[in-house]
Amino acid sequence: MEKPNSISPDATFSDKVMFGLKIAIRKMTEEAALHDQSLVIGNKDGTFKLVPAKELLKTLPK
C-alpha cells in the first residue's frame, strides 16, 4: 500500500520534481505562518501581492 504523500518509483523526472516542489512550498509556508509572516504571490500576468502565510496555508493541499 502506498502512502498518500509519496510518489511511485516509476514516476517521471518532472513528476518527482513537482512533488518535491509541493513539499518545499508547504514547508516554507508553514514556517512563515509560525512567525506571522507574509509571502509574495505572483501570477502569469506579472502582478503580485503579499498574502499572510496563515491564509495561504489554508489553500494549499496537504
C-alpha positions in Angstrom: 0.0 0.0 0.0 1.4 3.4 -1.0 1.4 6.4 1.3 -0.8 9.3 0.2 2.2 11.7 0.5 4.6 9.6 -1.5 5.4 9.2 -5.2 5.7 6.0 -7.1 9.3 4.9 -8.0 8.4 4.7 -11.7 7.2 8.3 -11.9 8.8 10.6 -14.5 11.5 13.0 -13.5 9.2 16.0 -13.9 6.6 14.4 -11.6 9.3 13.8 -9.0 10.4 17.4 -9.2 6.9 18.8 -9.0 6.3 16.5 -5.9 9.4 17.9 -4.3 8.4 21.5 -5.0 5.0 21.0 -3.4 6.6 19.6 -0.3 9.1 22.6 -0.2 6.3 25.2 -0.7 4.2 23.6 2.1 7.2 23.6 4.5 8.1 27.2 3.6 4.5 28.4 4.1 4.2 26.6 7.4 7.4 28.1 8.7 6.3 31.6 7.6 2.9 31.1 9.3 4.7 30.2 12.6 6.4 33.6 12.5 3.3 35.6 11.3 5.0 36.5 8.1 3.6 37.2 4.6 4.7 35.7 1.3 4.8 37.3 -2.1 2.4 35.5 -4.6 2.7 36.2 -8.3 0.8 35.2 -11.4 1.4 34.7 -15.1 0.5 38.3 -15.8 3.3 39.6 -13.7 1.2 41.0 -10.9 2.0 40.2 -7.3 0.7 40.7 -3.8 1.6 40.0 -0.2 -0.5 37.3 1.3 -0.4 36.3 5.0 1.2 32.8 5.2 -1.6 31.6 7.5 -4.2 32.5 4.8 -2.1 30.9 2.1 -1.7 27.7 4.2 -5.5 27.2 4.1 -5.4 27.0 0.3 -2.5 24.5 -0.1 -3.2 20.8 -0.4 -1.9 18.6 2.4 
